[in-house]
Structure formats: structure tokens, C-alpha cells
Amino acid sequence: MKKQTIIISDLHIGGGASDPGDDHVYQGQQLERLVNELAQRPQGQAGDIELYINGDFLEFAQTLQDAYRGRDAKSWCSESESILKLRAILAGHPGIFAALSKFMTLGNLVTVAAGNHDVDLYWDSVRSELSQAIHPDLGFEFGSEWVERYDAKLQIAHGHIPDPVNTFKRWDEPFIDGEAEPRLEMCVGTLFMVKFVNFLEKAYPFADNIYPVQRLAEILAKNDKKGLLVVVWAFLRFAARYPVAMSIEPAQANGLLGKQLLDLVQRDDRVAEDLARVAAVPIEVLRRQLRSEETLSEFLLLHWPDISSLAAWDQLPKSVVLSTGDTQNSLGTIVGSSAFGRDSLRVTARNRASKVEATQIVVMGHTHIPDEHIATHKVTYFNPGSWTRYAEVTNAGELTLDDLRDESKFPYSLNYVQVDEPDASGQLRATMVTFERNAGAIK
């Protein structure tokens, strides 16, 4: 056991400066500088530090997006696809992996825990190639929700397992059975990234850093572009398949706009011709395929980057709504307050402390929101947040779609949790340390 444990989380390291899916804050080589600073400490020089990277270290879900060839909504990458993504990440940030290698050469330990964005670490070849890039003794934690240190006094979890959007049916072995080529399980959150956010990010790089994600639909709906309103409707149809996970009322996806869209496709040749041209199919084939709101929403999500700006949507009535019922809001009642977040992980921390008597410190990540909370009279919960920019949106009226074009406007706070070995009384010492902070233009 090392004398000091440094816990960081949610770095989301992608393919580097040329990769629009790389959300890691690296303009000033922040992670490299942290690792080098740790190596210069007396504990680092003595090899007495464990750097624990608590999930979502690597951004497989958004890096090298064309590498993913799966078509089944339940299955994520094959082993060969994950390797291609890993190689893009290694090439994009050579300084990070060199710093980690030097740190471990001193005898320190680096442990990488799998999160929902880097479930790809389950592949043997991915772990092997990452170890080659860093150090043969690189440690990994995957397959269980909780990891313990210091005789169970320290409890660590990424935090995605209790999150309905990002949980896995079999986190101990998240592979899809019956595939011609073995593939990983796809959680709902990754599916949403692949189907929707990855495309949106090309125009609006900060789109996936909105918390909670439901607010993104509200920001889109505020815009006057009817094509984006159509996309919001398709998003709600998608979300309604997972009402608990996405905190969306199913009734919202069955409103007047869907009926109006179907009517346009079936009756207006200009609309149908535009969509048929995008899909490269004859108009009669398109109309046969799009006879229900379900098939129409699937089509829109598949092709939306090409159809959101079509003049066809000008045929929609001037006033459209996305839900029926008493409310006149364009999005009805998105249940943002029930989204999985800070309070949910505080409850999870208390539950863990109640199950493991020795617990003194609980550390989680996942939400990207820094937190320090007295969980019980003897247990403190920490969340260092993310090493990305972020925006916690309590009111979508605070942001516009144009705001999402420039991620440099948004703040970041790069924190880590430092846990020192127990003192003579057996008590752990833990503190949250801010390595670097930037207030941003939008707070």
C-alpha cells in the first residue's frame, strides 16, 4: 500500500488538438504538469504515491468516431475498433503518457479504473497496449463497482453504476453474446452520444458538457430554426424509450409535431423529395419506410446533420408544440430536477458507508461536478469533478445555441483528492486540492 493516494477523475482524453471529441483540458499541459509535480514530491521520489484515475480517463465514446462500425443500438465497439481509438488517443497526447511512464519508473503506482466512457478497457489488447505506452506495472480496476484502499477505510467508485443512463447490465463482464464479432455492451448514455451528440458537437463543441443533459433539448428548442425543433422532437422520441434513464415524460414524445411531420412526409412532395435525396432512395421507398412516428424519429436521428437545415421544414405551421396536455411549453415537463447528479451520489456514498463499517472516506466522479460533503458523522464524501470544462445549467434560458460554439467561454476547476495513510489512531486524512481553475466567460 502506498503512503499517499491521489485520486483524479473524468479526464476524457481524446485524440488531441485535432480531435473535436477531445474534451480534456490540456491547453497548458495540465495533467502532465500535475504528474511531474507529484513525481517531485518527497513521496513521489520515494515511490510512495498511487495515482488513481477514477474512470473516464480515456474518451473512447467520441474519439475517432468513424472507427465504430456497429449498427445494433445495444452493442458498442469490437476489440479491433477499440484499439484504433486507443491508438488515436496515444498519438494525440504523447506528453501525458510519457509523464505517467516517468512517474511509475520512480516506483509510484498508476491505477486506471474503467468508467462508462472507457469500458473499452475490458479488452485484453487495449490494456496491454496502454501498459506498453505507460509502464508494464500499470494497474487496472474493472469488473466491480467499488474499490477499497487502506483496509476498506477508503472507498472508491466511478459512480456510473447507479446512474440509469450510464449503467451496464453486466459490469463484471459487459460483452454482448451472439455477435459474429464480439462487442461490448452499449449503455444508453453512449448510444445518445453516438446517435446525436457526436454530430451536434461538430458545430457546437460544448454540446456534451451541459449538465444535466436534458437541458440540451431545451437549449435547442429555444432556437427559431424549425429544423432544430424537428431534431428535438426526434431526441425526445429517443429519450422516451428510456423514461427513467433520461428523466423524460413519455407523453412528451407523442405530441402534435410528430403528426404534423408525418403528414408532411406523406402528402408534401417537396418535403419527401428532400428527405429521399438525403437518404439516396426513391420517394416512394421513403414514404413506405416512414409510416410511423417511430420510424420517422429513427430516420431523423440517423440523418439529422443533413436534414436539420432543409427548407422543407418551412412547410411546418408557424406554431408547433412538442407535447399535448395543459402545458404550452415547447418541451412540456422535462424532469431536470430528477436527473442523476450531485444528490444521487451523496446518497450512494451514505449507502456505501452504511454497508462497510470501516469506511472513513468515499470518493466518486462521473457527474463532473466537484463536491465535498459530510456523508455521516464519521464519513466524508469527495468528488473532484472533471478535468474538462463544464456548465451546470439550472435554467436553460441562461444559454443559447451560439454559446455552445466556443468552449473556451466555459469554466473549469481541475481538482484532485489527496488521501494520506492512516495516522497512529487509524484515521485517514483527506483533502480536496485545486490544481488549476479558470472562471471562463460563462458561469
ZAMARGU-4260 file (C-alpha; in steps of 0.2 Angstrom, whole numbers, plus 5000, padded with zeros to 4 digits):
<rodrens>
0) 5000/5000/5000 | 5007/5017/4995 | 5008/5031/5008 | 4998/5043/4998 | 4984/5041/4986
5) 4980/5055/4973 | 4963/5052/4965 | 4958/5061/4949 | 4943/5058/4938 | 4934/5061/4921
10) 4949/5067/4911 | 4940/5062/4894 | 4957/5062/4885 | 4953/5060/4866 | 4964/5062/4850
15) 4972/5079/4855 | 4971/5096/4847 | 4964/5090/4830 | 4950/5080/4838 | 4934/5089/4841
20) 4929/5075/4853 | 4943/5078/4865 | 4935/5087/4880 | 4951/5086/4891 | 4958/5102/4897
25) 4975/5101/4890 | 4979/5119/4883 | 4993/5121/4896 | 4998/5103/4898 | 4989/5102/4915
30) 4989/5084/4918 | 5007/5082/4913 | 5012/5096/4925 | 5002/5088/4939 | 5010/5071/4936
35) 5028/5079/4936 | 5024/5089/4951 | 5019/5073/4961 | 5035/5065/4955 | 5045/5079/4963
40) 5037/5077/4980 | 5047/5068/4993 | 5034/5054/4992 | 5035/5054/4973 | 5054/5052/4974
45) 5052/5038/4986 | 5039/5029/4975 | 5026/5031/4989 | 5012/5038/4978 | 4997/5029/4970
50) 4989/5040/4956 | 4971/5033/4955 | 4962/5038/4939 | 4944/5035/4944 | 4935/5031/4927
55) 4933/5040/4911 | 4952/5043/4909 | 4951/5040/4890 | 4937/5046/4879 | 4933/5031/4868
60) 4915/5036/4865 | 4919/5052/4855 | 4937/5048/4848 | 4939/5043/4830 | 4921/5041/4828
65) 4922/5033/4811 | 4931/5018/4819 | 4915/5012/4827 | 4905/5001/4814 | 4892/4994/4825
70) 4874/4996/4820 | 4865/4987/4834 | 4859/5000/4847 | 4864/4988/4861 | 4882/4985/4856
75) 4897/4996/4857 | 4915/4993/4850 | 4923/4977/4845 | 4941/4974/4851 | 4949/4980/4834
80) 4938/4996/4834 | 4943/5000/4852 | 4962/4998/4848 | 4960/5010/4834 | 4953/5023/4846
85) 4966/5020/4859 | 4980/5022/4846 | 4972/5039/4841 | 4972/5044/4859 | 4990/5039/4862
90) 4996/5049/4847 | 4986/5064/4852 | 4994/5066/4869 | 5011/5058/4870 | 5017/5070/4884
95) 5004/5063/4896 | 5009/5045/4893 | 5027/5050/4894 | 5024/5059/4911 | 5015/5044/4918
100) 5029/5032/4912 | 5042/5043/4921 | 5031/5044/4937 | 5030/5025/4938 | 5048/5022/4934
105) 5051/5030/4951 | 5041/5016/4959 | 5025/5025/4960 | 5009/5016/4955 | 4996/5022/4942
110) 4979/5013/4943 | 4966/5016/4929 | 4948/5012/4933 | 4936/5009/4919 | 4921/5021/4918
115) 4906/5022/4906 | 4917/5031/4893 | 4931/5019/4893 | 4923/5002/4895 | 4934/4998/4881
120) 4947/4994/4895 | 4939/4977/4896 | 4948/4971/4881 | 4964/4962/4884 | 4973/4970/4870
125) 4968/4988/4875 | 4975/4986/4892 | 4991/4978/4885 | 4994/4992/4873 | 4991/5005/4886
130) 5003/4997/4898 | 5016/4997/4884 | 5014/5015/4882 | 5015/5019/4901 | 5023/5005/4911
135) 5022/4986/4912 | 5016/4988/4930 | 5001/4999/4926 | 4987/4994/4937 | 4969/4992/4931
140) 4952/4991/4941 | 4937/4985/4932 | 4923/4972/4934 | 4917/4978/4951 | 4908/4994/4957
145) 4919/4998/4972 | 4937/4998/4975 | 4945/4999/4993 | 4961/5005/5000 | 4969/5006/5017
150) 4959/4991/5024 | 4942/4997/5017 | 4944/5015/5026 | 4944/5022/5008 | 4930/5018/4996
155) 4932/5022/4978 | 4919/5021/4964 | 4917/5030/4947 | 4898/5032/4951 | 4890/5027/4934
160) 4883/5011/4940 | 4868/5018/4950 | 4865/5031/4935 | 4851/5024/4924 | 4858/5032/4909
165) 4876/5025/4911 | 4874/5009/4920 | 4878/4992/4912 | 4868/4975/4914 | 4884/4966/4917
170) 4898/4977/4923 | 4908/4962/4928 | 4908/4956/4910 | 4900/4969/4899 | 4900/4959/4882
175) 4886/4956/4870 | 4883/4937/4867 | 4878/4930/4850 | 4888/4943/4839 | 4898/4937/4824
180) 4912/4948/4831 | 4912/4950/4850 | 4907/4968/4855 | 4905/4977/4871 | 4888/4982/4879
185) 4882/4999/4874 | 4874/5009/4889 | 4860/5022/4885 | 4872/5037/4888 | 4884/5031/4875
190) 4870/5027/4862 | 4864/5045/4865 | 4882/5051/4861 | 4884/5041/4845 | 4866/5044/4839
195) 4865/5063/4842 | 4879/5072/4852 | 4894/5067/4842 | 4886/5075/4826 | 4880/5091/4836
200) 4897/5093/4843 | 4904/5096/4825 | 4895/5113/4825 | 4893/5116/4844 | 4909/5109/4853
205) 4902/5111/4870 | 4886/5102/4867 | 4890/5087/4878 | 4896/5096/4893 | 4879/5103/4898
210) 4873/5096/4915 | 4860/5089/4916 | 4860/5083/4898 | 4841/5085/4897 | 4844/5104/4897
215) 4852/5102/4879 | 4835/5099/4872 | 4828/5115/4880 | 4843/5125/4873 | 4840/5118/4855
220) 4821/5121/4856 | 4824/5139/4860 | 4831/5142/4843 | 4819/5149/4829 | 4826/5136/4817
225) 4812/5123/4814 | 4824/5110/4808 | 4832/5110/4825 | 4815/5109/4833 | 4812/5093/4822
230) 4828/5086/4829 | 4822/5090/4847 | 4807/5080/4843 | 4817/5065/4837 | 4828/5067/4853
235) 4813/5066/4864 | 4806/5051/4855 | 4823/5043/4858 | 4823/5048/4876 | 4805/5041/4879
240) 4812/5023/4876 | 4821/5026/4892 | 4810/5037/4903 | 4818/5033/4919 | 4836/5035/4912
245) 4833/5051/4903 | 4821/5059/4915 | 4809/5062/4901 | 4790/5061/4902 | 4785/5048/4888
250) 4770/5059/4884 | 4781/5072/4878 | 4787/5062/4863 | 4769/5059/4856 | 4763/5077/4853
255) 4757/5087/4839 | 4773/5090/4830 | 4776/5071/4826 | 4759/5070/4817 | 4762/5086/4808
260) 4779/5079/4802 | 4772/5063/4796 | 4758/5072/4787 | 4771/5082/4778 | 4781/5067/4773
265) 4766/5058/4766 | 4757/5072/4757 | 4770/5086/4753 | 4781/5080/4738 | 4794/5094/4741
270) 4797/5088/4759 | 4798/5069/4754 | 4809/5073/4739 | 4821/5082/4750 | 4822/5068/4763
275) 4823/5055/4749 | 4838/5064/4742 | 4847/5064/4758 | 4843/5045/4761 | 4848/5042/4742
280) 4831/5032/4740 | 4816/5034/4728 | 4802/5045/4735 | 4790/5030/4736 | 4803/5019/4745
285) 4805/5033/4758 | 4786/5035/4761 | 4784/5016/4763 | 4798/5017/4776 | 4792/5032/4786
290) 4774/5027/4790 | 4775/5029/4809 | 4782/5042/4822 | 4794/5028/4827 | 4802/5025/4810
295) 4802/5044/4806 | 4811/5048/4823 | 4824/5034/4819 | 4827/5042/4801 | 4829/5059/4808
300) 4842/5054/4821 | 4851/5044/4808 | 4852/5059/4795 | 4849/5074/4806 | 4866/5083/4802
305) 4860/5083/4784 | 4842/5087/4786 | 4841/5100/4801 | 4843/5114/4789 | 4832/5109/4774
310) 4820/5121/4768 | 4807/5108/4769 | 4804/5112/4787 | 4797/5129/4782 | 4781/5120/4777
315) 4778/5117/4796 | 4765/5128/4804 | 4771/5144/4812 | 4766/5137/4829 | 4771/5119/4834
320) 4772/5111/4851 | 4781/5095/4856 | 4768/5089/4869 | 4749/5088/4872 | 4740/5092/4888
325) 4738/5108/4898 | 4756/5114/4896 | 4760/5126/4882 | 4779/5124/4885 | 4788/5118/4869
330) 4795/5104/4879 | 4782/5100/4891 | 4789/5094/4908 | 4807/5089/4906 | 4811/5082/4923
335) 4828/5091/4926 | 4827/5090/4944 | 4826/5071/4945 | 4842/5069/4934 | 4855/5059/4941
340) 4868/5070/4949 | 4876/5078/4965 | 4862/5072/4977 | 4861/5055/4969 | 4880/5052/4973
345) 4878/5059/4990 | 4865/5046/4994 | 4876/5032/4986 | 4890/5037/4997 | 4880/5036/5013
350) 4873/5019/5007 | 4891/5013/5005 | 4896/5019/5022 | 4882/5010/5030 | 4887/4994/5022
355) 4905/4995/5026 | 4909/4999/5044 | 4927/5003/5041 | 4923/5017/5029 | 4930/5034/5033
360) 4932/5042/5015 | 4921/5039/5000 | 4927/5046/4983 | 4917/5046/4967 | 4917/5055/4950
365) 4906/5054/4935 | 4894/5069/4937 | 4909/5081/4933 | 4903/5092/4947 | 4915/5095/4961
370) 4908/5091/4979 | 4914/5089/4997 | 4900/5083/5009 | 4899/5076/5026 | 4890/5060/5022
375) 4889/5054/5040 | 4896/5059/5057 | 4912/5049/5053 | 4912/5048/5034 | 4917/5062/5021
380) 4912/5061/5003 | 4923/5069/4989 | 4920/5071/4971 | 4935/5080/4962 | 4924/5084/4947
385) 4931/5083/4929 | 4947/5089/4921 | 4936/5096/4907 | 4926/5112/4905 | 4908/5111/4911
390) 4892/5120/4913 | 4879/5116/4927 | 4863/5123/4919 | 4849/5126/4932 | 4839/5136/4919
395) 4841/5133/4900 | 4837/5151/4897 | 4854/5155/4903 | 4862/5148/4887 | 4860/5150/4868
400) 4865/5138/4855 | 4878/5150/4849 | 4886/5149/4867 | 4890/5131/4863 | 4901/5135/4849
405) 4915/5142/4859 | 4920/5130/4874 | 4934/5142/4879 | 4920/5153/4887 | 4916/5139/4900
410) 4924/5137/4917 | 4934/5123/4923 | 4941/5118/4940 | 4954/5104/4940 | 4954/5096/4957
415) 4961/5080/4965 | 4958/5072/4981 | 4973/5068/4992 | 4972/5054/5004 | 4987/5051/5016
420) 4990/5035/5025 | 4981/5032/5042 | 4989/5041/5057 | 4993/5032/5073 | 4975/5032/5078
425) 4970/5024/5062 | 4962/5040/5054 | 4964/5044/5036 | 4967/5062/5031 | 4959/5068/5015
430) 4958/5085/5007 | 4952/5092/4990 | 4965/5101/4981 | 4963/5113/4966 | 4977/5111/4954
435) 4971/5125/4942 | 4955/5135/4940 | 4948/5145/4926 | 4932/5155/4928 | 4928/5156/4910
440) 4916/5170/4902 | 4900/5160/4906 | 4897/5154/4924
</rodrens>
